[in-house]
């Protein structure tokens, strides 16, 4: 190893950006893995504990609701019992003011939940000279205040709604919360009972008794539930009004169905139905409406308070249930993240022990990439994975040196082969006749050919030459396979065809003679499809013969296009047919004959669709000269194929027959 070593974290003397450093990635992935594991564990525990916590809270809330409803039932039942006792005793006493006052005071003394008691007997109901009796006793501090109803501002209580309802329905009932001068501004609810003569219930009420209960007393029965943060206790009167509720929109509003309608709290519709049917209810709901707490999820419980007609409900928001769990989870995540930070710090301190050998090997690989294969290689002696990698580098270095020597030789051979193929391509193109024309008998014919091989050299060919003065002999062929073997067979085929054609005779006899020569010694079993013909310039007479080749296209002077039905036999080189039948016809001045190989119709695009005969006909332009016709058709094929590789040689030969000795 040289004395000048690359700096820590460098490759070939260049500092590696920290974002790409192996140490940074090691730290990143270890940190990310730890954080993901921490979050996954926290999520699993959170979901599991959440379910347990909600279930336990529901059970606890159910017990609290039952306990609160039981306490309210005891209080309200006590008031109702006191009311029935007072009504029964007062009707037995008749109009005895002193005894009735004493009875009222005794009722207050017997039940601390009652804040005021009233008895009202209508004048004349116990006798014609009966002046009636009305009296009210209420607590005030440690003493009692006694006063007639007129002292409360009731000049004629018999016309007041609470009195007419009590004596009219002849049934006890609870009033809605109210406050006035008699209550000292404090909210009260009153239990009202009709008063009958002893044994005279069927004769109509002679008056009424009422017992006042402070709403604060009922709130006190709920104990800590009222002031507990997050809990929502609700006490509903028999008329479904909220007597106790933390939201003034409920406690100061009308019956619950009306409040639901006015506030949009449709999530409380099940509660309203349960109150109406006097049934218990447990349900989960999301606060509706448009208030600040809309969308908050609640778990709620509702119970009828015995047979009193009152109902109690208790609700708790989900965030209150999960507040402690959320706090514990956050603390746990914080502690876990602190652990991750400590772990990352430890990994960072020791990452160099892992990263430094890899950085050394990376530095060596950089020098190898620059061709410095004699650069010193460290850590070959190690027994761990780094040593295995270093020895693999050492073996690769020797292998690369050997391969470079071989590649140099192969490159020279490849250059020679490319040069030879280029020469072969030039020779092949030189074998093909260029564009030209032939005149005779007052007519002339012009031709143009085009060959686009799929490889450096191809197997397609065409030839054109005059014969016997006014006759034009032409041929086009397609040799099986491609490349150099096809090019050699193509040259041989052209030679035997031209010799056979110069010997005279018809195109069919020329094909037969060529077939005999090509089949001899054809151990490679190569073959060629050939279409050849003779055109008499003076008459336009056309004779065609085919050995397995595609039919030519006749483009009439008026623009009509048609494939000529030339009979065909097997290709040359495989077998010799007994007869090569000819197709005979006549070209009119202005007609063009197009010969082509299957590299045109079987050119494929990227979707493996063939160019086909229909596109070939559409690509031919009437009136175009042979050169323009060939080049436009070739361009149409290339445009159709697009980026798809050329699958076969493309060869075109066009002959245009015209009147006159000059074009």
Secondary structure, DSSP 4 states (H G I P E B T S, - for coil): --S-PPPTTEETTEEPPGGG-HHHHHHHHHHHHHHHHHHHHHHHHHHHHHHHHHHHHHHHHHHHHHHHHHHHHHHHHHHHHHHHHHHHHHHHH-S-HHHHHHHHHHHHHH-TT--EEEEEE-TTSS-TT---EEEEEEEETTEEEEE-GGGGT-S-GGGSHHHHHHHHH-S-EEPPPB--TTTTT--EEEEEEEE--TT-GGG--SEEEEEEEEHHHHHHHTGGGTTSTTEEEEEE-TTSBEEE-SSHHHHTSSBHHHHHHHHT-GGGHHHHHHHHHT--EEEEEE--SSSTTTT-EEEEEEEE-TTSS-EEEEEEEHHHHHHHHHHHHHHHHHHHHHHHHHHHHHHHHHHHHHHHHHHHHHHHHHHHHTT-TTS----TT-SSHHHHHHHHHHHHHHHHHHHHHHHHHHHHHHHHHHHHHHHHHHHHHHHS--SEEEEETTEEEEEEEEEE-SSSS-SEEEEEEEETTTEEEEEEEEESS-SHHHHHHHHHHHHHHHHHHHT-S-HHHHHHHHHHHHHTT-TT---EEEEEEEEETTT-EEEEEEEBPPPPEEE-TTS-EEE----B-PPBTT---S---EEEEEPPTT-EEEEE-HHHHT-B-TT--B-HHHHHHHH--TT--HHHHHHHHHHHHHHHHTTSPP-S-EEEEEEEEEESS--
